[in-house]
Amino acid sequence: MKTIIIEDEEYAAFRLENLIHECDPTIEVVAKFQSVKESVAWFKTNSHPDLIFLDIQLEDDLSFAIFEQVQVQSKIIFTTAFDEYAIKAFKLKSIDYLLKPINKGELFLAITKYKQWDSGKNVYVDPVELRKLLLPNQPDYRDRFLVTVGEKLKSIHVQDIAYFFSTNCITFVVMNTKNQYSIDLSLDSIKEQLNPEDFFRINRQYFIRLSAISNVIIYPKSRLKVVLNPPTDETIFVSLEKVTEFKRWMNGEKINIK
């Protein structure tokens, strides 16, 4: 049986590998990774192993991000330090787990269980469901919108949006590609549906993405002019009452954005 270990703590990965060999010397650990990025790269170019020992919290993201980029074919044993609620959730989902620090006896039982697992059983992991189980209080932000283009409907992804603006009671969304569409939502409604780490309402008319900012120019009396990409047809400023929070937002501070 071939396995890989995905664990961002080097010592923990080394210890787990030794415990695996103590439980079953025939198991071959073919690779060890510390991040989502290097794990995804490996899965895309290699045959998937029989079993994965997967830490939940990796150095660059939760490990569920792996399944968002690759449909993993392997059975999985999660290694986790999450609380009892999360552990029960894993059990209900028929996904095995090892609570850190990993106990050799529990590891042996987990390996035995997977040896006896029905090879025809579906082991697909739904990353969205797992995130909800482990992070039940995390807001579920929107990832796409539906817009009308002539007589057709088009789904646009949030990651492709540069900013929103409102004029004459109509809201428009501007894409990174410079395409522009009207959208049947108010800026207030949109603001509640997007991650405030990425988007900020700078004034009554503009709700912008951080990556769309080309320049912020300081004017007298604490005024801030924002230059966007794609460019706007008008000069836009941050509302005076939002200047302090805007600076904190650009600085990456965790704030309660109004």
Phi and psi restraints in degrees (value plus and minus 20) as a CYANA .aco file:
   2 LYS   PHI    -125.2   -85.2
   2 LYS   PSI     122.2   162.2
   3 THR   PHI    -162.6  -122.6
   3 THR   PSI     140.7   180.7
   4 ILE   PHI    -148.4  -108.4
   4 ILE   PSI     137.0   177.0
   5 ILE   PHI    -136.9   -96.9
   5 ILE   PSI     104.6   144.6
   6 ILE   PHI    -135.0   -95.0
   6 ILE   PSI      85.0   125.0
   7 GLU   PHI    -173.2  -133.2
   7 GLU   PSI     107.3   147.3
   8 ASP   PHI    -105.2   -65.2
   8 ASP   PSI     -26.1    13.9
   9 GLU   PHI    -121.7   -81.7
   9 GLU   PSI      96.0   136.0
  10 GLU   PHI     -78.5   -38.5
  10 GLU   PSI     -64.1   -24.1
  11 TYR   PHI     -85.2   -45.2
  11 TYR   PSI     -61.1   -21.1
  12 ALA   PHI     -81.9   -41.9
  12 ALA   PSI     -60.4   -20.4
  13 ALA   PHI     -85.7   -45.7
  13 ALA   PSI     -61.4   -21.4
  14 PHE   PHI     -84.0   -44.0
  14 PHE   PSI     -64.1   -24.1
  15 ARG   PHI     -85.0   -45.0
  15 ARG   PSI     -62.8   -22.8
  16 LEU   PHI     -82.3   -42.3
  16 LEU   PSI     -61.9   -21.9
  17 GLU   PHI     -79.5   -39.5
  17 GLU   PSI     -63.6   -23.6
  18 ASN   PHI     -84.2   -44.2
  18 ASN   PSI     -60.5   -20.5
  19 LEU   PHI     -85.5   -45.5
  19 LEU   PSI     -58.3   -18.3
  20 ILE   PHI     -81.1   -41.1
  20 ILE   PSI     -65.4   -25.4
  21 HIS   PHI     -86.9   -46.9
  21 HIS   PSI     -51.9   -11.9
  22 GLU   PHI     -89.7   -49.7
  22 GLU   PSI     -55.9   -15.9
  23 CYS   PHI     -94.0   -54.0
  23 CYS   PSI     -57.8   -17.8
  24 ASP   PHI    -176.2  -136.2
  24 ASP   PSI      80.2   120.2
  25 PRO   PHI     -84.0   -44.0
  25 PRO   PSI     -34.7     5.3
  26 THR   PHI    -102.5   -62.5
  26 THR   PSI     -32.1     7.9
  27 ILE   PHI     -95.8   -55.8
  27 ILE   PSI     108.7   148.7
  28 GLU   PHI    -123.3   -83.3
  28 GLU   PSI      97.9   137.9
  29 VAL   PHI    -105.3   -65.3
  29 VAL   PSI      85.3   125.3
  30 VAL   PHI    -106.3   -66.3
  30 VAL   PSI     -38.8     1.2
  31 ALA   PHI    -185.8  -145.8
  31 ALA   PSI     136.8   176.8
  32 LYS   PHI    -154.6  -114.6
  32 LYS   PSI     116.2   156.2
  33 PHE   PHI    -153.5  -113.5
  33 PHE   PSI     137.1   177.1
  34 GLN   PHI    -135.1   -95.1
  34 GLN   PSI     -29.1    10.9
  35 SER   PHI    -159.6  -119.6
  35 SER   PSI     142.4   182.4
  36 VAL   PHI     -82.7   -42.7
  36 VAL   PSI     -65.0   -25.0
  37 LYS   PHI     -77.7   -37.7
  37 LYS   PSI     -70.8   -30.8
  38 GLU   PHI     -93.0   -53.0
  38 GLU   PSI     -47.7    -7.7
  39 SER   PHI     -87.3   -47.3
  39 SER   PSI     -66.2   -26.2
  40 VAL   PHI     -81.3   -41.3
  40 VAL   PSI     -63.5   -23.5
  41 ALA   PHI     -79.6   -39.6
  41 ALA   PSI     -60.2   -20.2
  42 TRP   PHI     -88.6   -48.6
  42 TRP   PSI     -65.9   -25.9
  43 PHE   PHI     -80.0   -40.0
  43 PHE   PSI     -52.4   -12.4
  44 LYS   PHI     -95.0   -55.0
  44 LYS   PSI     -35.5     4.5
  45 THR   PHI    -144.3  -104.3
  45 THR   PSI     -15.4    24.6
  46 ASN   PHI    -154.9  -114.9
  46 ASN   PSI     138.1   178.1
  47 SER   PHI     -88.8   -48.8
  47 SER   PSI     116.3   156.3
  48 HIS   PHI     -92.1   -52.1
  48 HIS   PSI     120.3   160.3
  49 PRO   PHI     -94.2   -54.2
  49 PRO   PSI     154.5   194.5
  50 ASP   PHI     -90.4   -50.4
  50 ASP   PSI     -55.6   -15.6
  51 LEU   PHI    -164.1  -124.1
  51 LEU   PSI     124.7   164.7
  52 ILE   PHI    -143.5  -103.5
  52 ILE   PSI     112.5   152.5
  53 PHE   PHI    -118.1   -78.1
  53 PHE   PSI      94.1   134.1
  54 LEU   PHI    -143.3  -103.3
  54 LEU   PSI      95.0   135.0
  55 ASP   PHI     -91.2   -51.2
  55 ASP   PSI     126.9   166.9
  56 ILE   PHI    -100.6   -60.6
  56 ILE   PSI     -66.1   -26.1
  57 GLN   PHI    -119.1   -79.1
  57 GLN   PSI      87.9   127.9
  58 LEU   PHI    -120.9   -80.9
  58 LEU   PSI     157.1   197.1
  59 GLU   PHI     -89.6   -49.6
  59 GLU   PSI     -42.7    -2.7
  60 ASP   PHI    -137.4   -97.4
  60 ASP   PSI     -27.7    12.3
  61 ASP   PHI     158.7   198.7
  61 ASP   PSI     153.2   193.2
  62 LEU   PHI     -87.5   -47.5
  62 LEU   PSI     124.7   164.7
  63 SER   PHI     -84.1   -44.1
  63 SER   PSI     -36.3     3.7
  64 PHE   PHI     -80.9   -40.9
  64 PHE   PSI     -42.3    -2.3
  65 ALA   PHI     -82.4   -42.4
  65 ALA   PSI     -43.2    -3.2
  66 ILE   PHI     -81.3   -41.3
  66 ILE   PSI     -63.8   -23.8
  67 PHE   PHI     -93.1   -53.1
  67 PHE   PSI     -35.6     4.4
  68 GLU   PHI     -97.3   -57.3
  68 GLU   PSI     -36.8     3.2
  69 GLN   PHI    -134.4   -94.4
  69 GLN   PSI     -40.9    -0.9
  70 VAL   PHI    -160.7  -120.7
  70 VAL   PSI     115.7   155.7
  71 GLN   PHI    -107.0   -67.0
  71 GLN   PSI      76.6   116.6
  72 VAL   PHI     -92.4   -52.4
  72 VAL   PSI     114.0   154.0
  73 GLN   PHI    -114.8   -74.8
  73 GLN   PSI     -24.8    15.2
  74 SER   PHI    -108.4   -68.4
  74 SER   PSI     137.7   177.7
  75 LYS   PHI     -95.6   -55.6
  75 LYS   PSI     135.6   175.6
  76 ILE   PHI    -152.8  -112.8
  76 ILE   PSI     115.8   155.8
  77 ILE   PHI    -135.8   -95.8
  77 ILE   PSI      95.2   135.2
  78 PHE   PHI    -100.2   -60.2
  78 PHE   PSI     122.1   162.1
  79 THR   PHI    -132.3   -92.3
  79 THR   PSI     107.3   147.3
  80 THR   PHI    -168.6  -128.6
  80 THR   PSI     132.8   172.8
  81 ALA   PHI    -134.7   -94.7
  81 ALA   PSI      -5.2    34.8
  82 PHE   PHI     -90.7   -50.7
  82 PHE   PSI     145.1   185.1
  83 ASP   PHI     -95.2   -55.2
  83 ASP   PSI     158.1   198.1
  84 GLU   PHI     -80.8   -40.8
  84 GLU   PSI     -56.8   -16.8
  85 TYR   PHI     -77.3   -37.3
  85 TYR   PSI     -66.8   -26.8
  86 ALA   PHI     -85.7   -45.7
  86 ALA   PSI     -58.8   -18.8
  87 ILE   PHI     -82.0   -42.0
  87 ILE   PSI     -63.3   -23.3
  88 LYS   PHI     -82.1   -42.1
  88 LYS   PSI     -57.9   -17.9
  89 ALA   PHI     -82.8   -42.8
  89 ALA   PSI     -61.1   -21.1
  90 PHE   PHI     -82.0   -42.0
  90 PHE   PSI     -63.0   -23.0
  91 LYS   PHI     -82.7   -42.7
  91 LYS   PSI     -61.1   -21.1
  92 LEU   PHI     -83.2   -43.2
  92 LEU   PSI     -49.5    -9.5
  93 LYS   PHI    -106.8   -66.8
  93 LYS   PSI     -13.6    26.4
  94 SER   PHI      39.0    79.0
  94 SER   PSI      12.3    52.3
  95 ILE   PHI    -128.6   -88.6
  95 ILE   PSI     104.6   144.6
  96 ASP   PHI     -96.0   -56.0
  96 ASP   PSI     140.3   180.3
  97 TYR   PHI    -170.6  -130.6
  97 TYR   PSI     138.2   178.2
  98 LEU   PHI    -148.2  -108.2
  98 LEU   PSI     103.3   143.3
  99 LEU   PHI    -104.0   -64.0
  99 LEU   PSI     107.7   147.7
 100 LYS   PHI     -93.5   -53.5
 100 LYS   PSI     126.2   166.2
 101 PRO   PHI     -91.0   -51.0
 101 PRO   PSI     120.4   160.4
 102 ILE   PHI     -90.7   -50.7
 102 ILE   PSI     110.8   150.8
 103 ASN   PHI    -115.1   -75.1
 103 ASN   PSI     115.8   155.8
 104 LYS   PHI     -80.6   -40.6
 104 LYS   PSI     -60.8   -20.8
 105 GLY   PHI     -84.1   -44.1
 105 GLY   PSI     -62.0   -22.0
 106 GLU   PHI     -87.6   -47.6
 106 GLU   PSI     -56.5   -16.5
 107 LEU   PHI     -82.1   -42.1
 107 LEU   PSI     -63.5   -23.5
 108 PHE   PHI     -80.6   -40.6
 108 PHE   PSI     -63.8   -23.8
 109 LEU   PHI     -84.9   -44.9
 109 LEU   PSI     -58.7   -18.7
 110 ALA   PHI     -85.6   -45.6
 110 ALA   PSI     -62.7   -22.7
 111 ILE   PHI     -83.3   -43.3
 111 ILE   PSI     -62.4   -22.4
 112 THR   PHI     -81.1   -41.1
 112 THR   PSI     -62.6   -22.6
 113 LYS   PHI     -79.5   -39.5
 113 LYS   PSI     -62.6   -22.6
 114 TYR   PHI     -95.5   -55.5
 114 TYR   PSI     -43.6    -3.6
 115 LYS   PHI     -89.3   -49.3
 115 LYS   PSI     -51.0   -11.0
 116 GLN   PHI    -112.6   -72.6
 116 GLN   PSI     -22.1    17.9
 117 TRP   PHI     -83.0   -43.0
 117 TRP   PSI     119.8   159.8
 118 ASP   PHI     -83.7   -43.7
 118 ASP   PSI      97.6   137.6
 119 SER   PHI     -82.9   -42.9
 119 SER   PSI     -39.3     0.7
 120 GLY   PHI    -111.0   -71.0
 120 GLY   PSI     -22.4    17.6
 121 LYS   PHI     -95.2   -55.2
 121 LYS   PSI     119.4   159.4
 122 ASN   PHI     -90.1   -50.1
 122 ASN   PSI     105.0   145.0
 123 VAL   PHI    -135.9   -95.9
 123 VAL   PSI      -0.6    39.4
 124 TYR   PHI     -82.1   -42.1
 124 TYR   PSI     112.4   152.4
 125 VAL   PHI    -122.6   -82.6
 125 VAL   PSI     104.7   144.7
 126 ASP   PHI    -112.9   -72.9
 126 ASP   PSI      86.7   126.7
 127 PRO   PHI     -84.0   -44.0
 127 PRO   PSI     -52.7   -12.7
 128 VAL   PHI     -85.4   -45.4
 128 VAL   PSI     -65.1   -25.1
 129 GLU   PHI     -83.8   -43.8
 129 GLU   PSI     -60.5   -20.5
 130 LEU   PHI     -87.3   -47.3
 130 LEU   PSI     -58.0   -18.0
 131 ARG   PHI     -81.7   -41.7
 131 ARG   PSI     -60.1   -20.1
 132 LYS   PHI     -86.6   -46.6
 132 LYS   PSI     -56.2   -16.2
 133 LEU   PHI     -86.8   -46.8
 133 LEU   PSI     -61.5   -21.5
 134 LEU   PHI    -108.5   -68.5
 134 LEU   PSI     -47.3    -7.3
 135 LEU   PHI    -145.9  -105.9
 135 LEU   PSI      43.5    83.5
 136 PRO   PHI     -84.2   -44.2
 136 PRO   PSI     -41.4    -1.4
 137 ASN   PHI    -118.3   -78.3
 137 ASN   PSI     -18.0    22.0
 138 GLN   PHI     -95.4   -55.4
 138 GLN   PSI     112.1   152.1
 139 PRO   PHI     -83.9   -43.9
 139 PRO   PSI     123.1   163.1
 140 ASP   PHI    -118.6   -78.6
 140 ASP   PSI      72.8   112.8
 141 TYR   PHI     -97.8   -57.8
 141 TYR   PSI     131.9   171.9
 142 ARG   PHI     -92.2   -52.2
 142 ARG   PSI     126.0   166.0
 143 ASP   PHI    -138.0   -98.0
 143 ASP   PSI     -23.4    16.6
 144 ARG   PHI    -181.1  -141.1
 144 ARG   PSI     140.5   180.5
 145 PHE   PHI    -150.6  -110.6
 145 PHE   PSI     134.7   174.7
 146 LEU   PHI    -125.3   -85.3
 146 LEU   PSI     106.5   146.5
 147 VAL   PHI    -144.9  -104.9
 147 VAL   PSI     140.3   180.3
 148 THR   PHI    -122.5   -82.5
 148 THR   PSI     108.0   148.0
 149 VAL   PHI    -141.8  -101.8
 149 VAL   PSI      80.0   120.0
 150 GLY   PHI      44.2    84.2
 150 GLY   PSI    -139.3   -99.3
 151 GLU   PHI    -122.1   -82.1
 151 GLU   PSI      -4.1    35.9
 152 LYS   PHI    -140.8  -100.8
 152 LYS   PSI     136.6   176.6
 153 LEU   PHI    -123.7   -83.7
 153 LEU   PSI     121.1   161.1
 154 LYS   PHI    -154.5  -114.5
 154 LYS   PSI     111.9   151.9
 155 SER   PHI    -114.8   -74.8
 155 SER   PSI     104.1   144.1
 156 ILE   PHI    -133.9   -93.9
 156 ILE   PSI     121.2   161.2
 157 HIS   PHI    -112.2   -72.2
 157 HIS   PSI     121.6   161.6
 158 VAL   PHI     -77.5   -37.5
 158 VAL   PSI     -56.7   -16.7
 159 GLN   PHI     -83.8   -43.8
 159 GLN   PSI     -36.3     3.7
 160 ASP   PHI    -118.8   -78.8
 160 ASP   PSI     -18.0    22.0
 161 ILE   PHI    -112.4   -72.4
 161 ILE   PSI     114.1   154.1
 162 ALA   PHI    -112.2   -72.2
 162 ALA   PSI     -67.7   -27.7
 163 TYR   PHI    -187.1  -147.1
 163 TYR   PSI     148.2   188.2
 164 PHE   PHI    -137.6   -97.6
 164 PHE   PSI     129.6   169.6
 165 PHE   PHI    -167.4  -127.4
 165 PHE   PSI     136.6   176.6
 166 SER   PHI    -142.6  -102.6
 166 SER   PSI     115.6   155.6
 167 THR   PHI    -170.0  -130.0
 167 THR   PSI     116.9   156.9
 168 ASN   PHI      32.0    72.0
 168 ASN   PSI      19.8    59.8
 169 CYS   PHI      47.5    87.5
 169 CYS   PSI      -4.0    36.0
 170 ILE   PHI    -137.9   -97.9
 170 ILE   PSI     114.3   154.3
 171 THR   PHI    -118.9   -78.9
 171 THR   PSI     115.7   155.7
 172 PHE   PHI    -141.8  -101.8
 172 PHE   PSI     128.1   168.1
 173 VAL   PHI    -134.3   -94.3
 173 VAL   PSI     112.0   152.0
 174 VAL   PHI    -131.1   -91.1
 174 VAL   PSI     106.7   146.7
 175 MET   PHI    -108.2   -68.2
 175 MET   PSI     143.4   183.4
 176 ASN   PHI     -79.6   -39.6
 176 ASN   PSI     -45.8    -5.8
 177 THR   PHI    -102.7   -62.7
 177 THR   PSI     -18.4    21.6
 178 LYS   PHI      61.8   101.8
 178 LYS   PSI     -26.7    13.3
 179 ASN   PHI     -83.5   -43.5
 179 ASN   PSI     129.0   169.0
 180 GLN   PHI    -155.4  -115.4
 180 GLN   PSI     114.5   154.5
 181 TYR   PHI    -154.7  -114.7
 181 TYR   PSI     127.6   167.6
 182 SER   PHI    -100.5   -60.5
 182 SER   PSI     129.6   169.6
 183 ILE   PHI    -157.6  -117.6
 183 ILE   PSI     116.9   156.9
 184 ASP   PHI    -106.3   -66.3
 184 ASP   PSI      35.1    75.1
 185 LEU   PHI    -165.6  -125.6
 185 LEU   PSI     130.2   170.2
 186 SER   PHI    -103.6   -63.6
 186 SER   PSI     141.6   181.6
 187 LEU   PHI     -82.2   -42.2
 187 LEU   PSI     -56.5   -16.5
 188 ASP   PHI     -81.1   -41.1
 188 ASP   PSI     -62.4   -22.4
 189 SER   PHI     -87.3   -47.3
 189 SER   PSI     -63.2   -23.2
 190 ILE   PHI     -83.2   -43.2
 190 ILE   PSI     -60.5   -20.5
 191 LYS   PHI     -78.7   -38.7
 191 LYS   PSI     -54.3   -14.3
 192 GLU   PHI     -94.5   -54.5
 192 GLU   PSI     -34.3     5.7
 193 GLN   PHI    -125.2   -85.2
 193 GLN   PSI     -23.1    16.9
 194 LEU   PHI    -139.7   -99.7
 194 LEU   PSI     134.6   174.6
 195 ASN   PHI     -86.6   -46.6
 195 ASN   PSI      99.8   139.8
 196 PRO   PHI     -87.8   -47.8
 196 PRO   PSI     -30.8     9.2
 197 GLU   PHI     -92.8   -52.8
 197 GLU   PSI     -45.3    -5.3
 198 ASP   PHI    -121.1   -81.1
 198 ASP   PSI     -51.9   -11.9
 199 PHE   PHI    -142.1  -102.1
 199 PHE   PSI     128.0   168.0
 200 PHE   PHI    -162.5  -122.5
 200 PHE   PSI     116.0   156.0
 201 ARG   PHI    -106.3   -66.3
 201 ARG   PSI      81.2   121.2
 202 ILE   PHI    -102.4   -62.4
 202 ILE   PSI     -43.9    -3.9
 203 ASN   PHI    -181.7  -141.7
 203 ASN   PSI    -190.2  -150.2
 204 ARG   PHI     -87.8   -47.8
 204 ARG   PSI     -42.4    -2.4
 205 GLN   PHI    -122.9   -82.9
 205 GLN   PSI     -45.9    -5.9
 206 TYR   PHI    -142.2  -102.2
 206 TYR   PSI     113.7   153.7
 207 PHE   PHI    -145.1  -105.1
 207 PHE   PSI      89.8   129.8
 208 ILE   PHI    -139.2   -99.2
 208 ILE   PSI     135.7   175.7
 209 ARG   PHI    -112.7   -72.7
 209 ARG   PSI     123.3   163.3
 210 LEU   PHI     -76.4   -36.4
 210 LEU   PSI     -63.4   -23.4
 211 SER   PHI     -89.7   -49.7
 211 SER   PSI     -32.0     8.0
 212 ALA   PHI    -107.1   -67.1
 212 ALA   PSI     -25.4    14.6
 213 ILE   PHI    -101.3   -61.3
 213 ILE   PSI      98.8   138.8
 214 SER   PHI    -106.9   -66.9
 214 SER   PSI     -63.6   -23.6
 215 ASN   PHI    -172.6  -132.6
 215 ASN   PSI     131.7   171.7
 216 VAL   PHI    -144.1  -104.1
 216 VAL   PSI      98.1   138.1
 217 ILE   PHI    -128.0   -88.0
 217 ILE   PSI     109.2   149.2
 218 ILE   PHI    -103.3   -63.3
 218 ILE   PSI     108.0   148.0
 219 TYR   PHI    -133.5   -93.5
 219 TYR   PSI     145.0   185.0
 220 PRO   PHI     -77.3   -37.3
 220 PRO   PSI     136.4   176.4
 221 LYS   PHI      41.4    81.4
 221 LYS   PSI      16.1    56.1
 222 SER   PHI      46.2    86.2
 222 SER   PSI      -2.5    37.5
 223 ARG   PHI     -98.1   -58.1
 223 ARG   PSI     123.3   163.3
 224 LEU   PHI    -144.0  -104.0
 224 LEU   PSI     100.7   140.7
 225 LYS   PHI    -113.4   -73.4
 225 LYS   PSI     112.3   152.3
 226 VAL   PHI    -130.0   -90.0
 226 VAL   PSI     105.8   145.8
 227 VAL   PHI    -124.7   -84.7
 227 VAL   PSI     103.1   143.1
 228 LEU   PHI    -127.6   -87.6
 228 LEU   PSI     139.2   179.2
 229 ASN   PHI    -151.5  -111.5
 229 ASN   PSI      96.4   136.4
 230 PRO   PHI     -83.0   -43.0
 230 PRO   PSI     130.4   170.4
 231 PRO   PHI     -88.1   -48.1
 231 PRO   PSI     134.6   174.6
 232 THR   PHI    -116.8   -76.8
 232 THR   PSI     144.1   184.1
 233 ASP   PHI    -102.8   -62.8
 233 ASP   PSI     -28.3    11.7
 234 GLU   PHI    -153.6  -113.6
 234 GLU   PSI     141.7   181.7
 235 THR   PHI    -100.6   -60.6
 235 THR   PSI     110.3   150.3
 236 ILE   PHI    -141.4  -101.4
 236 ILE   PSI     122.3   162.3
 237 PHE   PHI    -144.4  -104.4
 237 PHE   PSI     132.0   172.0
 238 VAL   PHI     -94.5   -54.5
 238 VAL   PSI     113.1   153.1
 239 SER   PHI     -76.9   -36.9
 239 SER   PSI     120.8   160.8
 240 LEU   PHI     -76.2   -36.2
 240 LEU   PSI     -58.6   -18.6
 241 GLU   PHI     -92.2   -52.2
 241 GLU   PSI     -31.6     8.4
 242 LYS   PHI    -125.4   -85.4
 242 LYS   PSI     -21.8    18.2
 243 VAL   PHI     -78.9   -38.9
 243 VAL   PSI     -67.2   -27.2
 244 THR   PHI     -82.5   -42.5
 244 THR   PSI     -67.6   -27.6
 245 GLU   PHI     -87.3   -47.3
 245 GLU   PSI     -54.1   -14.1
 246 PHE   PHI     -81.2   -41.2
 246 PHE   PSI     -63.9   -23.9
 247 LYS   PHI     -83.3   -43.3
 247 LYS   PSI     -61.9   -21.9
 248 ARG   PHI     -85.0   -45.0
 248 ARG   PSI     -59.7   -19.7
 249 TRP   PHI     -82.3   -42.3
 249 TRP   PSI     -65.3   -25.3
 250 MET   PHI     -84.6   -44.6
 250 MET   PSI     -46.3    -6.3
 251 ASN   PHI    -103.0   -63.0
 251 ASN   PSI     -22.7    17.3
 252 GLY   PHI      62.4   102.4
 252 GLY   PSI      -3.9    36.1
 253 GLU   PHI     -98.3   -58.3
 253 GLU   PSI     127.1   167.1
 254 LYS   PHI    -100.9   -60.9
 254 LYS   PSI      92.4   132.4
 255 ILE   PHI    -153.9  -113.9
 255 ILE   PSI     139.4   179.4
 256 ASN   PHI    -109.4   -69.4
 256 ASN   PSI      72.9   112.9
 257 ILE   PHI     -98.6   -58.6
 257 ILE   PSI     106.2   146.2
